[in-house]
Amino acid sequence: MLQLLRHKVGSVVVKVLFVLLILSFAVWGIGDIFRNRGQSDTVATVGDVTISLQQLDSQFRSVAQSQQIPLSVAQQLGFPQRVLDNMISGFLYDQLAADLGYDLSTDAVADTVRNDQRFRDPATNQFSRDRFLQALQAGGTNEAGFIAYMRGQLQQQGVMRALFSGAEPPQALVDPIYKYRREARVADTITLRNADQTGVPQPTQADLEAYHKEHGDKFQSPEYRTLSVVLLNTDEFAKTVTVSEDEARTQYDKSQASYQKPEMRRFDQVIAPTKELADQIAAAVRGGKAVQQAVDDSGNAAVKLIPVDFTAKAAMPIPALADPGFALAEGQATDPVQSPFGWHVLVLTGVQPARTVPFEEARAEIEAQLKQSKAADALYEAANKFQDALADTVPIDKAAQEFGFTITAVPAVAQDGTTQSGQPLPPLPGQGQILQAAFQAQQGDISPMGTIDDKTSFIVRVDSIVPPATEPLAKVRDEVAAAWTEQKQADASAALAADVAKRLSAGEAAADVAKAVGGQYAETPALLRDGSNAGAVPVSLVRDLFAAKVGGTATAETPGGRVVARLTKVEPAKPDATAEAAVKQDLRRGLAVDVGGGLDQALRARYGVTVDQAVLARLNYQE
């Protein structure tokens, strides 16, 4: 981009653009600096520490980015104030830690970072600096900022553990909460399926037209885009690249080490289940028998002959065989060597001495490598010139013709690869990457150069955009008819559920009612208040059952139907040590939050905290 600006800075168009850019700074950016001259940039003070508007802005942007929330939306949700409160709390605990003499060592912070699973390579389970830096980049922070943040977090945790380690909720509080949480409800249920409501008539034309008009958003076509795609392939460029003999010899001389081939050996390998058998076979070979004959004479089907083709010593499949195998003369056999697979005997059958691959033998490979390298450089240079031409508003087809690129015209296509015409999309290498880039651009935009694989890149222009639209009724008639029928069946289920609820409330046996209406009867397990053991029973139904008296009913919608329930039993909480421990843990957390809130207020009073709301109000994110 900088190279492009330097190249174009002399043009009249660019000079005008720079004038407009300067004016925009005067109105929106630099002007603010001058207008705010003399104004404080401190949004909060914590003791002797100040928090600047820039610090808050940076932290706020990082939080919004990590949550994938637009800045304007995050501001409307009150994130700036919450982020500021967290920053203030962090500085308060830092000062408290300093007063208490609690200073976390750099090694402790480093160990915590290294042990963080987010930064470990899944293949090796070891700390990966690349993953660490990628995570920092994705989170919008740098290494120094993250380490400082981690130090603060760990110091806060250390202080909190010291303060709250002895906090224990009294049993008088645990017991009633445990009884409340673990009280259970049992109910009879009748499940009604929408698909079983067969009395729904066929929709009329008027029905379909009305439903299509009212629910047009259900029958919209996707957004389609027509594209011009330029594929840049190094293999194509390599066809026009030449490599001289001098270039190839120079590369050969620079890479001498790679053309030094070690000694290679070939073996007959016998694997026997016992050392005795392996000794027997080795002795037979040394006595002049052929290896296969020695194996056959062993009389044991578990003895196998598995040849080893020409292999370097360092590449032997079982390292323990390398030294004895490469000490043999041709035709000799090793002593038995044990491995997890059994007892091995090697018989040397061939040797390829170490050698230097001559230039003439390596020349074809070297030339191919140099062609690829030169082709990649040429492609990169041509692609830059091509993009410069496009920046100069040269039509893409003309620029492609000038630089020898081929344009592939892509008909109106959705992001999932379906075309507006319904015909298959023409074969397009890297279709997924190309469509993703195309649907991130606006009409007329030309994407940055993207990568498909090691040899292929692409540039795509969005020629036109066909926005989503409600499909005509004639095209989606079957879908509209199905949706109308499903809605009528759901309405019938709702009406039937209301009738079933009345019958259950009147005291009729649930199983008899289910049989009469074609529903499915079941009795629930002892449902807990939080719905954790509800299974297929909707959580909303559990909530209503806990609000009902025995004999009361509740109804809830389910995927594809309705369920009606009648409360039959209330079961008091049963002793459960694990569940009681969970209640205690929840109460401990609640106590910590309560005490922490009080401590936060006390620390604010102790160290002094001021917030300048006028400075805070200067944060304004418009998108």
C-alpha positions as CSV (number, residue, x, y, z in Angstrom):
1,M,0.0,0.0,0.0
2,L,2.8,2.4,0.9
3,Q,4.6,1.6,-2.3
4,L,1.4,2.2,-4.2
5,L,0.9,5.6,-2.6
6,R,4.5,6.6,-3.3
7,H,4.0,5.6,-6.9
8,K,0.8,7.6,-7.3
9,V,1.5,10.6,-5.1
10,G,2.3,12.8,-8.1
11,S,-1.1,12.3,-9.7
12,V,-3.8,15.1,-9.5
13,V,-6.4,12.6,-8.2
14,V,-4.2,11.5,-5.3
15,K,-3.4,15.1,-4.4
16,V,-7.1,15.9,-4.2
17,L,-7.6,12.8,-2.0
18,F,-4.9,14.0,0.4
19,V,-6.5,17.4,0.7
20,L,-9.8,15.8,1.5
21,L,-8.1,13.5,4.1
22,I,-6.5,16.5,5.8
23,L,-9.8,18.3,5.9
24,S,-11.4,15.2,7.5
25,F,-8.8,15.2,10.2
26,A,-9.4,18.8,10.8
27,V,-13.1,18.2,11.3
28,W,-13.0,14.8,13.1
29,G,-9.6,13.9,14.3
30,I,-6.9,16.5,14.8
31,G,-9.4,19.2,15.5
32,D,-10.4,17.3,18.6
33,I,-6.9,17.4,19.8
34,F,-6.8,21.2,19.5
35,R,-10.3,21.7,20.9
36,N,-9.4,19.5,23.9
37,R,-6.1,21.3,24.5
38,G,-5.9,22.0,28.2
39,Q,-8.6,19.4,29.0
40,S,-7.7,16.4,31.2
41,D,-7.3,13.1,29.5
42,T,-7.6,11.2,32.8
43,V,-10.8,9.3,33.1
44,A,-10.1,7.9,36.6
45,T,-7.6,8.1,39.4
46,V,-6.9,5.3,41.8
47,G,-4.7,6.5,44.6
48,D,-1.6,7.7,42.8
49,V,-2.4,5.8,39.6
50,T,-4.3,7.4,36.7
51,I,-6.2,5.7,34.0
52,S,-6.2,7.6,30.7
53,L,-8.9,7.7,28.1
54,Q,-6.5,6.0,25.7
55,Q,-6.0,3.1,28.1
56,L,-9.7,2.7,28.6
57,D,-10.3,2.9,24.9
58,S,-7.7,0.2,24.2
59,Q,-9.1,-2.2,26.9
60,F,-12.7,-1.6,25.8
61,R,-11.8,-2.3,22.2
62,S,-10.0,-5.5,23.2
63,V,-13.0,-6.7,25.2
64,A,-15.5,-5.9,22.5
65,Q,-13.3,-7.6,19.9
66,S,-13.0,-10.7,22.1
67,Q,-16.8,-10.9,22.4
68,Q,-17.2,-10.1,18.7
69,I,-19.5,-7.2,19.5
70,P,-19.5,-4.0,17.4
71,L,-18.1,-1.1,19.3
72,S,-21.3,1.0,19.0
73,V,-23.4,-1.9,20.4
74,A,-20.9,-2.6,23.2
75,Q,-21.1,1.0,24.2
76,Q,-24.9,0.9,24.2
77,L,-24.7,-2.2,26.5
78,G,-22.6,-0.2,29.0
79,F,-19.3,-2.0,28.4
80,P,-17.1,1.1,28.8
81,Q,-18.3,1.7,32.4
82,R,-17.9,-2.0,33.2
83,V,-14.4,-2.2,31.7
84,L,-13.4,0.9,33.7
85,D,-14.8,-0.6,36.9
86,N,-12.7,-3.7,36.3
87,M,-9.6,-1.6,35.6
88,I,-10.2,0.3,38.8
89,S,-10.6,-2.9,40.8
90,G,-7.4,-4.2,39.4
91,F,-5.4,-1.2,40.5
92,L,-7.0,-1.3,43.9
93,Y,-6.0,-4.9,44.5
94,D,-2.5,-4.1,43.1
95,Q,-2.1,-1.4,45.8
96,L,-3.5,-3.7,48.5
97,A,-1.1,-6.5,47.4
98,A,1.8,-4.0,47.6
99,D,0.7,-2.9,51.1
100,L,0.5,-6.6,52.2
101,G,4.0,-7.2,50.8
102,Y,2.6,-9.7,48.2
103,D,4.8,-9.4,45.1
104,L,4.4,-12.1,42.5
105,S,7.6,-13.2,40.8
106,T,8.2,-13.0,37.1
107,D,8.8,-16.8,37.0
108,A,5.4,-17.5,38.6
109,V,3.7,-15.4,35.9
110,A,5.7,-17.1,33.2
111,D,4.9,-20.6,34.5
112,T,1.2,-19.7,34.5
113,V,1.3,-18.5,30.9
114,R,3.3,-21.6,29.8
115,N,0.8,-23.9,31.5
116,D,-2.2,-22.2,29.9
117,Q,-3.9,-24.8,27.6
118,R,-4.8,-22.0,25.1
119,F,-1.2,-21.6,24.3
120,R,-0.2,-25.3,23.9
121,D,0.4,-27.1,20.6
122,P,-2.3,-29.8,20.4
123,A,0.2,-32.2,18.7
124,T,2.9,-31.9,21.4
125,N,1.0,-30.5,24.4
126,Q,3.9,-28.1,24.8
127,F,3.8,-24.3,25.0
128,S,3.8,-22.8,21.6
129,R,5.0,-19.2,21.3
130,D,3.3,-18.9,17.8
131,R,-0.1,-19.8,19.4
132,F,0.6,-17.4,22.2
133,L,1.3,-14.5,19.8
134,Q,-1.7,-15.4,17.6
135,A,-4.0,-15.3,20.6
136,L,-2.6,-11.9,21.7
137,Q,-3.1,-10.6,18.2
138,A,-6.7,-12.0,18.1
139,G,-7.4,-10.4,21.5
140,G,-6.0,-7.0,20.4
141,T,-3.2,-6.8,22.9
142,N,0.6,-7.1,23.0
143,E,2.9,-9.3,25.1
144,A,3.8,-6.7,27.6
145,G,0.2,-5.7,28.2
146,F,-0.9,-9.4,28.6
147,I,1.9,-10.2,31.1
148,A,1.0,-7.1,33.1
149,Y,-2.7,-8.1,33.0
150,M,-1.8,-11.7,34.1
151,R,0.4,-10.4,37.0
152,G,-2.5,-8.3,38.2
153,Q,-5.0,-11.1,37.9
154,L,-2.8,-13.6,39.8
155,Q,-2.0,-11.1,42.5
156,Q,-5.8,-10.4,42.9
157,Q,-6.5,-14.1,43.1
158,G,-3.7,-14.5,45.7
159,V,-5.2,-11.8,47.8
160,M,-8.7,-13.1,47.4
161,R,-7.7,-16.6,48.4
162,A,-6.0,-15.3,51.5
163,L,-9.0,-13.2,52.5
164,F,-11.7,-15.8,51.7
165,S,-10.0,-19.1,52.4
166,G,-11.8,-19.4,55.7
167,A,-15.2,-18.3,54.5
168,E,-17.7,-21.1,55.4
169,P,-21.5,-20.8,55.1
170,P,-23.3,-21.8,58.3
171,Q,-25.3,-25.0,58.3
172,A,-28.4,-23.1,59.3
173,L,-28.2,-21.4,55.9
174,V,-27.2,-24.5,53.9
175,D,-30.1,-26.6,55.1
176,P,-33.1,-24.6,53.9
177,I,-31.4,-23.8,50.6
178,Y,-30.6,-27.4,50.1
179,K,-34.1,-28.5,50.9
180,Y,-35.5,-25.8,48.5
181,R,-33.2,-26.8,45.6
182,R,-33.6,-30.5,46.0
183,E,-37.3,-30.7,46.5
184,A,-38.8,-32.7,43.5
185,R,-42.0,-32.9,41.5
186,V,-43.5,-35.9,39.8
187,A,-46.1,-35.5,37.0
188,D,-48.2,-37.4,34.5
189,T,-47.6,-36.2,31.0
190,I,-49.4,-36.6,27.6
191,T,-47.4,-35.7,24.5
192,L,-49.3,-34.6,21.4
193,R,-47.5,-34.6,18.0
194,N,-48.4,-32.0,15.4
195,A,-48.0,-34.6,12.7
196,D,-50.8,-36.7,14.2
197,Q,-53.4,-34.0,13.7
198,T,-54.9,-35.3,10.5
199,G,-58.1,-33.3,10.4
200,V,-56.3,-30.3,8.7
201,P,-57.8,-29.6,5.2
202,Q,-55.8,-28.9,2.0
203,P,-55.0,-25.2,1.7
204,T,-56.9,-23.2,-0.9
205,Q,-55.2,-20.8,-3.3
206,A,-56.4,-17.9,-1.1
207,D,-54.8,-19.6,2.0
208,L,-51.5,-20.0,0.2
209,E,-51.5,-16.4,-1.1
210,A,-52.3,-15.1,2.4
211,Y,-49.6,-17.2,4.1
212,H,-47.0,-16.4,1.5
213,K,-47.7,-12.7,1.9
214,E,-47.6,-12.8,5.7
215,H,-44.5,-15.0,6.0
216,G,-42.5,-13.9,3.0
217,D,-39.3,-13.9,5.0
218,K,-39.5,-17.7,5.2
219,F,-39.3,-18.0,1.5
220,Q,-36.5,-15.7,0.5
221,S,-33.8,-16.5,-2.0
222,P,-30.2,-16.1,-0.8
223,E,-28.1,-13.1,-1.8
224,Y,-26.3,-13.8,-5.1
225,R,-23.2,-12.3,-6.5
226,T,-21.7,-12.3,-10.0
227,L,-17.9,-12.3,-9.9
228,S,-14.8,-12.0,-12.0
229,V,-12.0,-14.2,-10.7
230,V,-8.3,-14.1,-11.7
231,L,-6.3,-17.2,-10.7
232,L,-2.6,-16.8,-10.3
233,N,-0.7,-20.1,-10.6
234,T,3.1,-20.5,-10.4
235,D,3.0,-23.6,-12.6
236,E,1.6,-21.5,-15.5
237,F,4.3,-18.9,-15.0
238,A,7.0,-21.6,-14.8
239,K,6.2,-22.6,-18.4
240,T,7.7,-19.3,-19.5
241,V,10.7,-19.3,-17.2
242,T,14.1,-20.5,-18.3
243,V,17.0,-21.6,-16.1
244,S,20.6,-21.5,-17.5
245,E,23.2,-24.2,-16.9
246,D,25.3,-21.7,-14.9
247,E,22.3,-20.9,-12.6
248,A,21.7,-24.6,-12.1
249,R,25.5,-25.3,-11.3
250,T,25.6,-22.4,-8.9
251,Q,22.6,-23.8,-7.0
252,Y,24.2,-27.3,-7.1
253,D,27.4,-26.0,-5.6
254,K,25.5,-24.1,-2.9
255,S,23.6,-27.2,-1.9
256,Q,26.4,-29.8,-2.0
257,A,25.3,-31.3,1.4
258,S,21.9,-32.3,0.0
259,Y,23.6,-34.3,-2.8
260,Q,25.7,-36.4,-0.5
261,K,24.0,-39.8,-0.4
262,P,24.9,-42.2,2.5
263,E,25.5,-45.9,2.1
264,M,22.3,-47.9,1.6
265,R,21.8,-51.5,2.5
266,R,19.2,-54.1,1.6
267,F,18.4,-57.1,3.9
268,D,16.3,-60.2,4.3
269,Q,14.8,-59.9,7.7
270,V,13.5,-62.9,9.7
271,I,11.3,-62.3,12.7
272,A,10.9,-65.3,15.1
273,P,8.8,-65.5,18.3
274,T,11.7,-66.9,20.4
275,K,15.4,-66.5,20.6
276,E,15.9,-70.2,20.2
277,L,14.2,-70.2,16.8
278,A,16.1,-67.0,15.7
279,D,19.5,-68.7,16.7
280,Q,18.5,-71.8,14.7
281,I,17.7,-69.7,11.6
282,A,20.9,-67.6,11.9
283,A,23.0,-70.8,12.2
284,A,21.3,-72.4,9.2
285,V,22.1,-69.3,7.0
286,R,25.7,-69.3,8.2
287,G,25.8,-73.0,7.2
288,G,24.9,-72.1,3.7
289,K,21.1,-72.4,3.6
290,A,19.1,-69.9,1.7
291,V,17.1,-67.7,4.0
292,Q,13.7,-68.9,2.8
293,Q,14.8,-72.5,3.2
294,A,15.9,-71.8,6.7
295,V,12.5,-70.3,7.5
296,D,10.6,-73.2,6.0
297,D,12.8,-75.7,7.9
298,S,12.0,-74.1,11.2
299,G,8.5,-75.7,11.0
300,N,6.9,-72.7,12.8
301,A,4.3,-70.7,11.0
302,A,5.0,-67.7,13.3
303,V,8.4,-67.2,11.7
304,K,8.2,-64.5,9.0
305,L,10.5,-63.4,6.3
306,I,10.1,-59.6,5.7
307,P,12.6,-58.0,3.4
308,V,14.0,-54.5,4.1
309,D,14.7,-52.5,0.9
310,F,17.7,-50.3,0.4
311,T,17.8,-48.1,3.6
312,A,20.3,-45.7,5.1
313,K,21.6,-46.6,8.6
314,A,19.9,-43.6,10.2
315,A,16.6,-44.6,8.6
316,M,16.5,-48.2,9.8
317,P,12.9,-49.0,11.0
318,I,14.2,-50.5,14.2
319,P,17.2,-48.5,15.4
320,A,18.7,-51.5,17.4
321,L,19.2,-53.3,14.1
322,A,21.3,-50.5,12.5
323,D,24.7,-51.2,14.0
324,P,24.7,-55.0,13.6
325,G,23.1,-54.7,10.1
326,F,25.7,-52.2,8.8
327,A,28.6,-54.3,10.2
328,L,27.7,-57.3,8.0
329,A,29.5,-58.5,4.9
330,E,27.2,-59.5,2.0
331,G,25.5,-62.9,2.7
332,Q,26.2,-62.8,6.4
333,A,23.6,-63.0,9.2
334,T,23.4,-61.0,12.4
335,D,22.9,-62.5,15.8
336,P,19.3,-62.3,17.0
337,V,18.2,-58.8,18.2
338,Q,15.0,-58.4,20.3
339,S,12.4,-55.8,19.6
340,P,8.7,-55.4,20.7
341,F,7.8,-57.4,17.5
342,G,10.0,-60.5,18.3
343,W,13.6,-61.7,17.6
344,H,15.1,-60.3,14.4
345,V,17.9,-61.8,12.2
346,L,19.2,-59.7,9.3
347,V,20.9,-61.2,6.2
348,L,22.7,-58.7,4.0
349,T,21.6,-59.0,0.4
350,G,22.9,-55.8,-1.2
351,V,25.0,-52.6,-0.7
352,Q,24.8,-49.2,-2.4
353,P,28.0,-47.3,-1.4
354,A,27.9,-43.7,-0.3
355,R,28.2,-41.3,-3.2
356,T,27.9,-37.8,-4.4
357,V,25.0,-37.3,-6.8
358,P,26.6,-35.8,-10.0
359,F,25.4,-32.5,-11.4
360,E,24.0,-34.1,-14.5
361,E,21.9,-36.4,-12.5
362,A,20.6,-33.6,-10.2
363,R,20.2,-31.1,-12.9
364,A,16.5,-31.8,-13.8
365,E,15.5,-31.5,-10.2
366,I,17.5,-28.3,-9.6
367,E,16.0,-26.7,-12.7
368,A,12.5,-27.6,-11.7
369,Q,13.1,-26.0,-8.2
370,L,14.6,-22.9,-9.7
371,K,11.8,-22.5,-12.2
372,Q,9.2,-22.7,-9.4
373,S,11.2,-20.1,-7.4
374,K,11.6,-17.7,-10.3
375,A,8.0,-18.3,-11.3
376,A,6.8,-17.3,-7.8
377,D,8.8,-14.1,-7.9
378,A,7.6,-13.3,-11.4
379,L,4.0,-14.0,-10.3
380,Y,4.3,-11.8,-7.2
381,E,5.7,-8.9,-9.3
382,A,3.0,-9.3,-11.9
383,A,0.3,-9.5,-9.3
384,N,1.5,-6.2,-7.7
385,K,1.5,-4.5,-11.0
386,F,-1.9,-5.9,-11.7
387,Q,-3.2,-4.6,-8.4
388,D,-1.6,-1.2,-9.1
389,A,-3.4,-1.1,-12.5
390,L,-6.7,-1.9,-10.8
391,A,-6.0,0.9,-8.3
392,D,-5.6,3.2,-11.3
393,T,-9.2,2.2,-12.2
394,V,-8.0,0.1,-15.2
395,P,-10.8,-2.3,-16.0
396,I,-10.1,-5.7,-14.6
397,D,-10.4,-7.5,-18.0
398,K,-8.0,-5.0,-19.7
399,A,-5.5,-5.3,-16.8
400,A,-5.7,-9.1,-16.9
401,Q,-5.1,-9.1,-20.6
402,E,-2.0,-6.9,-20.2
403,F,-0.4,-9.1,-17.6
404,G,-1.4,-12.4,-19.2
405,F,-4.0,-13.4,-16.6
406,T,-7.2,-15.3,-17.4
407,I,-10.5,-14.1,-16.0
408,T,-13.1,-16.6,-15.0
409,A,-16.6,-15.2,-15.0
410,V,-18.7,-16.6,-12.2
411,P,-22.5,-16.4,-12.7
412,A,-24.8,-15.3,-9.9
413,V,-23.8,-17.5,-7.0
414,A,-24.7,-17.7,-3.3
415,Q,-22.1,-18.1,-0.6
416,D,-22.9,-21.8,-0.3
417,G,-22.0,-22.3,-4.0
418,T,-25.5,-22.7,-5.3
419,T,-26.3,-20.6,-8.4
420,Q,-29.3,-18.4,-9.2
421,S,-30.0,-20.4,-12.3
422,G,-29.9,-23.7,-10.5
423,Q,-27.1,-25.0,-12.7
424,P,-23.9,-26.3,-11.1
425,L,-21.1,-23.8,-10.6
426,P,-18.3,-24.3,-13.1
427,P,-15.2,-25.9,-11.6
428,L,-13.4,-23.3,-9.5
429,P,-10.2,-24.0,-7.6
430,G,-10.4,-22.7,-4.1
431,Q,-14.1,-22.1,-4.4
432,G,-14.6,-21.8,-0.6
433,Q,-11.9,-19.2,-0.2
434,I,-13.0,-17.2,-3.2
435,L,-16.6,-17.1,-2.2
436,Q,-15.7,-16.1,1.3
437,A,-13.6,-13.2,0.1
438,A,-16.3,-12.2,-2.4
439,F,-19.0,-12.1,0.2
440,Q,-16.9,-9.9,2.5
441,A,-16.6,-7.2,-0.2
442,Q,-19.0,-4.6,-1.6
443,Q,-20.2,-4.3,-5.2
444,G,-17.4,-3.1,-7.4
445,D,-14.7,-4.0,-4.8
446,I,-11.6,-6.0,-5.7
447,S,-10.4,-8.3,-3.0
448,P,-6.8,-8.4,-1.8
449,M,-4.8,-11.3,-3.2
450,G,-5.8,-14.5,-1.4
451,T,-4.1,-17.9,-1.2
452,I,-5.6,-21.2,-2.3
453,D,-2.5,-23.4,-1.9
454,D,1.2,-23.1,-2.2
455,K,1.1,-22.5,-5.9
456,T,-2.2,-20.7,-6.5
457,S,-3.5,-17.3,-5.4
458,F,-6.6,-15.4,-6.5
459,I,-8.1,-11.9,-6.9
460,V,-11.8,-11.5,-7.1
461,R,-14.0,-8.6,-8.1
462,V,-17.7,-8.3,-7.1
463,D,-19.4,-7.4,-10.3
464,S,-23.0,-7.2,-9.1
465,I,-25.1,-8.1,-6.1
466,V,-28.6,-9.6,-6.3
467,P,-30.1,-9.0,-2.8
468,P,-32.3,-11.5,-1.1
469,A,-36.0,-11.4,-2.2
470,T,-39.2,-13.3,-1.5
471,E,-39.5,-16.0,-4.1
472,P,-42.8,-15.9,-6.1
473,L,-45.5,-18.2,-4.9
474,A,-45.4,-20.2,-8.1
475,K,-41.8,-21.2,-7.4
476,V,-42.2,-22.1,-3.7
477,R,-45.8,-23.3,-3.8
478,D,-44.9,-26.7,-2.3
479,E,-42.9,-25.2,0.5
480,V,-45.7,-22.7,1.3
481,A,-48.3,-25.4,1.4
482,A,-46.1,-27.5,3.7
483,A,-45.5,-24.6,6.1
484,W,-49.2,-23.7,6.0
485,T,-50.1,-27.3,6.9
486,E,-47.5,-27.4,9.7
487,Q,-48.9,-24.2,11.2
488,K,-52.5,-25.6,11.1
489,Q,-51.4,-28.8,12.7
490,A,-49.6,-26.9,15.4
491,D,-52.7,-24.8,16.0
492,A,-54.8,-28.1,16.2
493,S,-52.3,-29.5,18.7
494,A,-52.5,-26.3,20.9
495,A,-56.4,-26.5,20.9
496,L,-56.2,-30.2,21.7
497,A,-53.7,-29.6,24.5
498,A,-56.1,-27.0,26.1
499,D,-58.9,-29.6,26.0
500,V,-56.5,-32.3,27.5
501,A,-55.5,-29.9,30.3
502,K,-59.2,-29.4,31.2
503,R,-59.8,-33.2,31.3
504,L,-56.8,-33.7,33.5
505,S,-57.8,-30.9,35.8
506,A,-61.2,-32.6,36.1
507,G,-59.5,-35.7,37.4
508,E,-59.6,-38.1,34.5
509,A,-56.9,-40.8,34.4
510,A,-54.0,-39.5,32.3
511,A,-53.5,-42.8,30.5
512,D,-57.1,-43.0,29.5
513,V,-57.1,-39.4,28.2
514,A,-53.9,-40.1,26.2
515,K,-55.4,-43.2,24.6
516,A,-58.6,-41.2,23.7
517,V,-56.8,-38.4,22.0
518,G,-54.0,-40.4,20.4
519,G,-51.3,-39.0,22.6
520,Q,-48.4,-40.6,24.4
521,Y,-48.6,-41.1,28.2
522,A,-45.6,-41.1,30.6
523,E,-44.7,-40.4,34.2
524,T,-41.8,-38.0,34.8
525,P,-38.9,-38.9,37.1
526,A,-38.7,-36.9,40.3
527,L,-37.9,-33.5,38.6
528,L,-35.5,-31.1,40.3
529,R,-36.3,-27.4,40.4
530,D,-33.4,-26.4,38.1
531,G,-34.5,-28.9,35.4
532,S,-31.1,-30.6,35.4
533,N,-32.7,-34.1,35.2
534,A,-35.7,-33.1,33.1
535,G,-34.5,-35.0,30.0
536,A,-37.0,-34.4,27.2
537,V,-39.4,-32.5,29.5
538,P,-39.2,-28.8,28.6
539,V,-37.6,-26.6,31.3
540,S,-40.5,-24.2,31.0
541,L,-42.9,-27.1,32.0
542,V,-40.7,-27.9,35.0
543,R,-40.9,-24.3,36.1
544,D,-44.7,-24.3,35.8
545,L,-45.0,-27.5,37.7
546,F,-43.0,-26.1,40.6
547,A,-45.5,-23.2,40.7
548,A,-48.5,-25.5,40.7
549,K,-50.3,-27.4,43.4
550,V,-50.8,-31.2,43.3
551,G,-53.5,-31.8,40.7
552,G,-52.6,-28.6,38.8
553,T,-51.7,-28.7,35.1
554,A,-49.2,-27.1,32.8
555,T,-48.7,-27.1,29.1
556,A,-45.6,-26.4,27.0
557,E,-44.6,-26.5,23.4
558,T,-42.0,-29.0,22.2
559,P,-40.3,-29.5,18.9
560,G,-43.1,-30.9,16.7
561,G,-45.8,-30.9,19.3
562,R,-47.2,-30.1,22.8
563,V,-46.9,-31.7,26.2
564,V,-49.5,-31.5,28.9
565,A,-48.6,-32.4,32.5
566,R,-50.5,-32.9,35.7
567,L,-48.6,-32.6,39.0
568,T,-49.1,-35.8,41.0
569,K,-46.6,-35.7,43.8
570,V,-44.3,-33.4,45.7
571,E,-41.2,-35.2,47.1
572,P,-39.1,-33.5,49.8
573,A,-35.3,-33.3,49.4
574,K,-33.4,-36.5,50.0
575,P,-30.0,-36.7,51.7
576,D,-27.2,-36.4,49.1
577,A,-23.7,-35.5,50.3
578,T,-22.5,-34.6,46.8
579,A,-25.5,-32.3,46.2
580,E,-25.1,-30.7,49.6
581,A,-21.4,-30.0,49.0
582,A,-22.4,-28.3,45.7
583,V,-24.8,-26.0,47.6
584,K,-22.1,-25.2,50.1
585,Q,-19.7,-24.3,47.2
586,D,-22.3,-22.0,45.6
587,L,-22.8,-20.3,48.9
588,R,-19.1,-19.9,49.4
589,R,-18.9,-18.2,46.0
590,G,-21.8,-16.0,47.0
591,L,-20.1,-15.0,50.2
592,A,-16.9,-14.2,48.3
593,V,-18.9,-12.0,45.9
594,D,-20.6,-10.2,48.8
595,V,-17.4,-9.8,50.8
596,G,-15.5,-8.9,47.6
597,G,-18.1,-6.2,46.8
598,G,-17.7,-4.8,50.3
599,L,-13.9,-5.0,50.1
600,D,-14.0,-3.1,46.8
601,Q,-16.0,-0.3,48.4
602,A,-13.6,-0.2,51.4
603,L,-10.6,-0.1,49.1
604,R,-12.1,2.7,47.1
605,A,-12.5,4.7,50.3
606,R,-9.0,3.8,51.6
607,Y,-7.0,4.6,48.5
608,G,-9.4,7.1,46.9
609,V,-11.1,6.7,43.6
610,T,-12.4,9.5,41.3
611,V,-14.0,9.1,37.9
612,D,-14.4,12.0,35.5
613,Q,-17.7,11.3,33.8
614,A,-17.1,14.2,31.3
615,V,-13.9,12.5,30.1
616,L,-15.7,9.2,30.0
617,A,-18.5,10.7,27.9
618,R,-15.9,11.6,25.2
619,L,-15.8,8.0,24.2
620,N,-18.2,7.8,21.2
621,Y,-18.3,4.9,18.8
622,Q,-20.4,5.3,15.6
623,E,-20.5,2.5,13.1
